[in-house]
Amino acid sequence: MNVSEVTDPVGHLGEWIESARRRGESDAHAATLATVDPAFVRPSVRTVYVQIDGDALVFFVNTRSGKGQQLRWHPHAALCFFWRGLQQQVNVEGVVDLLDDEAADRLWAQRSHESTLVARSSEQHAVFGDLDAFHARLEQEHDTYSFHRAPRPDNWLGYRLLPTRLEFWATGWHRARPRYLFERAPGGGWQSAVQEP
Ligand SMILES: Cc1cc2nc3c(=O)[nH]c(=O)nc-3n(C[C@H](O)[C@H](O)[C@H](O)COP(=O)(O)O)c2cc1C
């Protein structure tokens, strides 16, 4: 990678996701999302599906989930993509804000039919959820939406993360594995650097 030639690191991340998908990585657009629990000032992580939308990374959150509560009170978040087969990783840090309904619906429309039904059926806030009840709800959703797409439920909100920092890491270019950093410049644009191992 020649960092000085990369003027749009978020778009570059999109190219890496697409390349990982084409090269057979399953869930190439899944990433680990880290949030902060403001009550205890502790980190909290889980996997989410992420899409690139212009200069932002967007994902869905159930408002009743841990991350839904945490992002509401603490907008700083980080994402880590890892593609095992390619031995590539990208870390992203930034600040989130809520998508408006129109943008969230557009994103919802890009999810697979099955994943919309699972999302509608899950109760992420339940610590010891009732699996039978979940399967019953999922079956009901399948019956209701067998011929048309299910609408986005009110408790599924879209967030967009505006990156302040991206770090690209890969084996193969260099045996010693340097990291390629991009940070938001104070006056706009990006500052880039190669960090030697
Ligand atoms: C591959 C994969 C993709 C997932 N995508 C999402 C997602 O887009 N949004 C979401 O809320 N949960 C998603 N989940 C479930 C979360 O990882 C998590 O279990 C759930 O949201 C509750 O997390 P929380 O209570 O820590 O917020 C996904 C899980 C996996 C394994």
The ligand as an SDF file (V2000), in Angstrom:
LIG
                    3D

 31 33  0  0  0  0  0  0  0  0999 V2000
  -21.9930  -12.3450   12.0310 C   0  0  0  0  0  0  0  0  0  0  0  0
  -22.8560  -11.6050   13.0270 C   0  0  0  0  0  0  0  0  0  0  0  0
  -23.4790  -10.4320   12.6470 C   0  0  0  0  0  0  0  0  0  0  0  0
  -24.2760   -9.7310   13.5590 C   0  0  0  0  0  0  0  0  0  0  0  0
  -24.8500   -8.5570   13.1570 N   0  0  0  0  0  0  0  0  0  0  0  0
  -25.5330   -7.8230   14.0550 C   0  0  0  0  0  0  0  0  0  0  0  0
  -26.0410   -6.5370   13.6810 C   0  0  0  0  0  0  0  0  0  0  0  0
  -25.8540   -6.0670   12.5460 O   0  0  0  0  0  0  0  0  0  0  0  0
  -26.7160   -5.8220   14.6270 N   0  0  0  0  0  0  0  0  0  0  0  0
  -26.9240   -6.3340   15.9060 C   0  0  0  0  0  0  0  0  0  0  0  0
  -27.5530   -5.6430   16.7300 O   0  0  0  0  0  0  0  0  0  0  0  0
  -26.4600   -7.5370   16.2860 N   0  0  0  0  0  0  0  0  0  0  0  0
  -25.7640   -8.2950   15.4150 C   0  0  0  0  0  0  0  0  0  0  0  0
  -25.2520   -9.5030   15.7800 N   0  0  0  0  0  0  0  0  0  0  0  0
  -25.4960   -9.9800   17.1690 C   0  0  0  0  0  0  0  0  0  0  0  0
  -24.5310   -9.2440   18.1300 C   0  0  0  0  0  0  0  0  0  0  0  0
  -23.2010   -9.7370   17.9520 O   0  0  0  0  0  0  0  0  0  0  0  0
  -24.9010   -9.3570   19.6170 C   0  0  0  0  0  0  0  0  0  0  0  0
  -24.9090  -10.6890   20.0220 O   0  0  0  0  0  0  0  0  0  0  0  0
  -26.2680   -8.7420   19.9450 C   0  0  0  0  0  0  0  0  0  0  0  0
  -26.4930   -7.6040   19.1380 O   0  0  0  0  0  0  0  0  0  0  0  0
  -26.3570   -8.2960   21.4070 C   0  0  0  0  0  0  0  0  0  0  0  0
  -25.2050   -7.5550   21.7690 O   0  0  0  0  0  0  0  0  0  0  0  0
  -25.1130   -6.4490   22.9180 P   0  0  0  0  0  0  0  0  0  0  0  0
  -26.1700   -6.7560   23.9600 O   0  0  0  0  0  0  0  0  0  0  0  0
  -23.7050   -6.5430   23.4390 O   0  0  0  0  0  0  0  0  0  0  0  0
  -25.3680   -5.1370   22.3190 O   0  0  0  0  0  0  0  0  0  0  0  0
  -24.4600  -10.2310   14.8930 C   0  0  0  0  0  0  0  0  0  0  0  0
  -23.8030  -11.3960   15.2630 C   0  0  0  0  0  0  0  0  0  0  0  0
  -23.0120  -12.0810   14.3530 C   0  0  0  0  0  0  0  0  0  0  0  0
  -22.2970  -13.3440   14.8070 C   0  0  0  0  0  0  0  0  0  0  0  0
  1  2  1  0
  2  3  1  0
  2 30  2  0
  3  4  2  0
  4  5  1  0
  4 28  1  0
  5  6  2  0
  6  7  1  0
  6 13  1  0
  7  8  2  0
  7  9  1  0
  9 10  1  0
 10 11  2  0
 10 12  1  0
 12 13  2  0
 13 14  1  0
 14 15  1  0
 14 28  1  0
 15 16  1  0
 16 17  1  0
 16 18  1  0
 18 19  1  0
 18 20  1  0
 20 21  1  0
 20 22  1  0
 22 23  1  0
 23 24  1  0
 24 25  2  0
 24 26  1  0
 24 27  1  0
 28 29  2  0
 29 30  1  0
 30 31  1  0
M  END
$$$$
